[in-house]
């Protein structure tokens, strides 16, 4: 698969939405080219010190879902993760941006049955996490969680504040059950902390408001 490449120090998970602000001329050109074709480009981590990404690196296919042109030529867009790829090599292109030959990949299908057993526990932990966040930051209600473990694992991970290195490793794992196990191990600590903080906030917000009191008979 031939893809325009956008080196960026963020991780886009399959199914997740990501807002981007495009201002560099070469990437404005890339975006115009993408909008004129299949609306897809690849997001992958840059090399060290701003060098091009090394071959073999894992990235995500980004599909443009919304655009907002600005008067000065810059543009705001929203992209959705549509799959993963490994960068095989660069290809010669008459463009100011990088173009690469990307090899798409999916999860190991033989792992699907094993991964399914983690779905109920992962959904339960994700619901608790989302509900606690609603109490803390007025977050929206929990999303409709995916039915399959592979999609669910990426959906849950995209909701969490995780280390960049962890996210990049997570993106490259081809076993849905391995990703699910990582989250099932990670989430209880996060959930416990969020629920404790939510409880403190609820207590604090009720201070001074009192509650119902028994009637007091005044002497005549």
C-alpha positions as CSV (number, residue, x, y, z in Angstrom):
1,X,0.0,0.0,0.0
2,X,1.5,3.3,-1.1
3,X,0.8,6.0,1.6
4,X,1.7,9.7,2.1
5,X,3.5,9.9,5.4
6,X,3.0,12.3,8.3
7,X,5.6,11.8,11.0
8,X,4.1,12.9,14.2
9,X,4.8,12.1,17.9
10,X,1.3,10.9,18.7
11,X,-0.2,7.4,18.5
12,X,-3.4,6.9,16.6
13,X,-5.3,3.7,17.5
14,X,-7.7,1.9,15.1
15,X,-11.2,3.4,15.5
16,X,-10.0,6.4,17.5
17,X,-10.6,10.0,16.4
18,X,-7.8,12.5,16.4
19,X,-8.0,16.3,15.8
20,X,-5.0,17.8,13.9
21,X,-4.0,21.3,13.0
22,X,-2.2,21.4,9.6
23,X,0.0,24.4,9.1
24,X,3.3,23.4,7.4
25,X,3.1,24.0,3.6
26,X,4.3,20.5,2.7
27,X,1.6,18.9,4.8
28,X,-1.0,21.3,3.5
29,X,0.0,20.0,0.1
30,X,-0.2,16.4,1.3
31,X,-3.7,17.0,2.7
32,X,-4.9,18.5,-0.6
33,X,-3.5,15.5,-2.4
34,X,-5.2,13.1,0.0
35,X,-8.6,14.9,-0.3
36,X,-8.3,14.6,-4.0
37,X,-7.8,10.8,-3.8
38,X,-8.7,8.3,-1.1
39,X,-8.4,10.7,1.9
40,X,-5.8,8.4,3.6
41,X,-2.3,9.0,4.9
42,X,0.0,7.4,7.4
43,X,0.8,8.7,10.9
44,X,4.0,7.2,12.3
45,X,6.6,8.4,14.9
46,X,9.5,10.5,13.5
47,X,13.1,9.4,13.7
48,X,15.6,10.7,16.2
49,X,16.3,14.4,16.1
50,X,13.6,14.9,13.5
51,X,15.0,12.5,10.9
52,X,12.6,10.5,8.7
53,X,11.0,7.5,10.4
54,X,13.1,4.4,10.1
55,X,11.9,1.5,8.0
56,X,10.2,-1.2,10.1
57,X,8.4,1.3,12.3
58,X,4.7,0.7,13.0
59,X,2.2,3.4,12.1
60,X,-1.6,3.9,11.7
61,X,-3.6,4.6,8.6
62,X,-5.5,7.9,9.1
63,X,-8.7,8.6,7.2
64,X,-9.9,12.2,7.0
65,X,-13.4,12.5,8.5
66,X,-13.8,16.3,8.8
67,X,-12.0,19.4,7.6
68,X,-12.2,23.1,8.6
69,X,-10.2,25.4,6.3
70,X,-8.9,28.6,7.8
71,X,-8.5,32.0,6.0
72,X,-4.7,31.9,6.0
73,X,-4.4,28.4,4.4
74,X,-4.1,26.4,7.6
75,X,-6.6,23.7,8.2
76,X,-8.1,21.8,11.1
77,X,-9.0,18.2,10.4
78,X,-10.3,15.2,12.3
79,X,-9.0,11.8,11.3
80,X,-10.0,8.3,12.3
81,X,-7.6,5.4,12.8
82,X,-8.4,2.8,10.1
83,X,-5.7,0.2,10.6
84,X,-2.0,-0.5,11.2
85,X,1.0,-0.8,9.0
86,X,4.7,-1.4,8.9
87,X,6.8,0.9,6.9
88,X,8.7,-1.3,4.4
89,X,10.5,1.4,2.4
90,X,10.3,4.8,0.9
91,X,9.3,5.4,-2.7
92,X,10.4,8.1,-5.0
93,X,7.7,10.7,-5.4
94,X,7.5,14.2,-6.9
95,X,6.3,15.7,-3.7
96,X,7.6,17.8,-0.8
97,X,6.4,15.2,1.7
98,X,7.4,11.6,2.3
99,X,5.7,8.7,0.6
100,X,6.2,5.1,1.7
101,X,5.3,1.5,0.9
102,X,3.3,0.4,3.8
103,X,2.5,-3.2,4.7
104,X,-0.9,-3.4,6.5
105,X,-1.4,-6.0,9.2
106,X,-4.2,-7.3,11.4
107,X,-4.4,-9.4,14.6
108,X,-3.6,-13.0,14.6
109,X,-7.0,-14.7,13.8
110,X,-6.0,-17.8,15.8
111,X,-5.9,-15.6,19.0
112,X,-9.6,-14.5,18.6
113,X,-11.2,-17.2,20.8
114,X,-8.7,-16.7,23.6
115,X,-9.1,-12.9,23.5
116,X,-12.9,-13.2,23.8
117,X,-12.8,-14.4,27.3
118,X,-11.4,-11.0,28.5
119,X,-14.2,-8.9,27.0
120,X,-16.6,-8.9,30.0
121,X,-13.9,-8.0,32.6
122,X,-12.4,-5.4,30.3
123,X,-15.7,-3.8,29.6
124,X,-16.5,-3.7,33.4
125,X,-13.3,-2.0,34.2
126,X,-13.7,0.5,31.4
127,X,-17.2,1.4,32.5
128,X,-15.9,2.0,36.1
129,X,-13.1,4.2,34.7
130,X,-15.5,6.2,32.5
131,X,-18.0,6.7,35.3
132,X,-15.4,7.9,37.7
133,X,-14.1,10.3,35.1
134,X,-17.6,11.7,34.7
135,X,-17.7,12.6,38.4
136,X,-14.3,14.3,38.1
137,X,-14.3,16.2,34.9
138,X,-17.9,16.1,33.6
139,X,-16.8,13.7,30.9
140,X,-19.5,12.3,28.5
141,X,-21.2,8.9,29.3
142,X,-19.2,5.8,28.5
143,X,-19.1,5.0,24.8
144,X,-20.8,1.9,23.3
145,X,-18.0,-0.6,23.7
146,X,-16.9,-2.8,20.8
147,X,-18.1,-6.4,20.9
148,X,-14.7,-7.9,19.9
149,X,-11.6,-7.9,22.1
150,X,-9.3,-6.5,19.4
151,X,-11.4,-3.4,18.7
152,X,-12.3,-3.0,22.4
153,X,-8.7,-3.0,23.5
154,X,-7.8,-0.2,21.2
155,X,-11.0,1.7,22.1
156,X,-10.2,1.5,25.9
157,X,-6.6,2.4,25.4
158,X,-7.5,5.5,23.4
159,X,-9.5,6.7,26.5
160,X,-6.5,6.5,28.8
161,X,-3.6,8.9,29.5
162,X,-0.7,6.4,28.7
163,X,3.0,6.8,28.2
164,X,3.9,7.4,24.5
165,X,6.4,4.4,24.5
166,X,3.6,2.2,25.9
167,X,1.2,3.4,23.3
168,X,3.6,2.6,20.4
169,X,4.3,-0.8,21.8
170,X,0.6,-1.4,22.3
171,X,-0.2,-0.4,18.7
172,X,2.3,-3.0,17.3
173,X,1.0,-6.0,19.3
174,X,-0.7,-8.5,17.0
175,X,-2.4,-10.5,19.7
176,X,-5.8,-9.1,20.9
177,X,-5.6,-11.3,24.1
178,X,-2.1,-9.9,24.9
179,X,-3.4,-6.3,24.6
180,X,-6.5,-7.2,26.7
181,X,-4.4,-8.8,29.4
182,X,-2.2,-5.7,29.6
183,X,-5.2,-3.5,30.1
184,X,-6.8,-5.9,32.6
185,X,-3.6,-5.7,34.6
186,X,-3.3,-1.9,34.3
187,X,-6.8,-0.7,34.8
188,X,-7.6,-1.8,38.4
189,X,-5.0,0.6,39.7
190,X,-6.2,3.4,37.5
191,X,-9.9,2.7,38.5
192,X,-9.1,2.6,42.2
193,X,-7.4,5.9,42.0
194,X,-10.1,7.6,39.9
195,X,-12.9,6.2,42.1
196,X,-11.2,7.4,45.3
197,X,-10.7,10.9,43.8
198,X,-14.4,10.9,42.7
199,X,-15.5,10.0,46.2
200,X,-13.5,12.9,47.7
201,X,-15.0,15.3,45.2
202,X,-18.5,14.1,46.0
203,X,-17.9,14.6,49.7
204,X,-16.4,18.0,49.2
205,X,-19.3,19.1,47.0
206,X,-21.8,18.1,49.7
207,X,-20.0,20.1,52.5
208,X,-22.2,22.8,54.0
209,X,-25.3,21.7,52.2
210,X,-26.5,19.5,55.0
211,X,-29.2,16.9,54.7
212,X,-32.5,16.1,56.2
213,X,-32.9,16.7,59.9
214,X,-35.5,15.5,62.4
215,X,-38.1,18.0,63.4
216,X,-37.5,19.9,66.6
217,X,-40.4,20.7,68.9
218,X,-40.1,24.2,70.2
219,X,-41.3,24.8,73.7
220,X,-44.6,26.7,74.1
